[in-house]
């Protein structure tokens, strides 16, 4: 399990850049990023090196920031890799709210961050199926 | 605590007698010295002597904002220029500014009216009044200032803006009364919380707020975020400035200083006079001003009058909270909508900010309304599904308040124009 920060981004020129400027100035490194977008606004979701600094600096610059828990799992970097991971959720009837993937420093795996309906249950079934769940410490090594 | 019991607690009979005497005097002054009024009276064959009762005021034609604009800048003086000592003007955002000129007598009356209001808010001679209304052509700053001087209280002319300094002043001087627009009061309250200043560190007791519309929900927020009791004040540049009316501690209608201003409520559609209790447009006539007396000015403000004696003991007639402006009223898809209704709807959704902008367009033949609302931490979610739920909730609240289906857009905090002057609430881009 890892903590992700989400940032409200108005659909206006240069807003994502502005958020990036803020994080750069605060010396925060971005591990993973995804944007959920609608026609009116976007939700920038980030996994960063330092949540506290990131949140503080973004809020100081007028952004709305929220922390939420996501499940981060390493998946084998080969066909059917992600699919086998998702099957575990599917079999347990756990709804997936959103998912995004990023690369790992390990050559044979990719990493996915997932927001699920029931985080605890998801972790339990992943563990039962021997999926590789990444913790905060693991993410710091990426 | 009543500033001038003799004037504020008159019996109906005493008051009507004084009002009639003063009305007759004002009509004569205007007719004999101001070309505009003479022409208006002569056109319908009306003479000052025809005003024999208070009811006869209905014979006098209305004065409108455009009449004042045509007389710009000093076409409506009843006295020689040498008797004028101060001038104020409206912002002129909707056209040429309207100007009001004051004689020393007029300034004294203004100060008197404000002092009555300060007393209603509990102020005393040793109170510090942090006057955060803008100083300048706008009547807010100087109006309160004249009243503070009249009372002999300590007025701090800090003017609007510079929020940090406002907070410092509240702490360092331990200001007792804050005077500013309600949106700025709300902003100051938010800023206090943000800066981590506790209510114990400040000593504010009362806030006198006006010059723009605000709702009772907004009042609750200001009162809790600054730890004060708030008093709604009313006035307008064309008639004098703030102080024409103000709430007492009962917070049940604003006492009109009706020995100085004669109020009427009319049907804005046909100009007919309405009874107390009926909602309509407020029309004001000055009874004591000498520099620029004004007869039957159509304020465009919608309200109703309460004629009964107030629990506070004052008998001055009260006006209810302004529910809208007859020209601020938006007609969207044929439905009458007031910005205050949107505000009310927003305050019903928990976590929704009352900072909004109504954007009306007509891309084809139908009106479309977009209400932009500032998002807040409480409303924000990392899931789009949840955000859509919030938008729907706001939409439903606006619908139940106005009957209109609007498009709701969440935007970043503090991105909407606001706060130190008058808040911009409506952008109407329909070409009608």
Interface residues (C-beta under 8 A of the other chain):
Chain A: X4 X6 X8 X10 X15 X36 X38 X40 X41 X43 X45 X62 X63 X64 X65 X66 X68 X97 X98 X115
Chain B: X375 X376 X377 X380 X381 X382 X383 X384 X385 X387 X388 X409 X410 X411 X412 X413 X414 X415
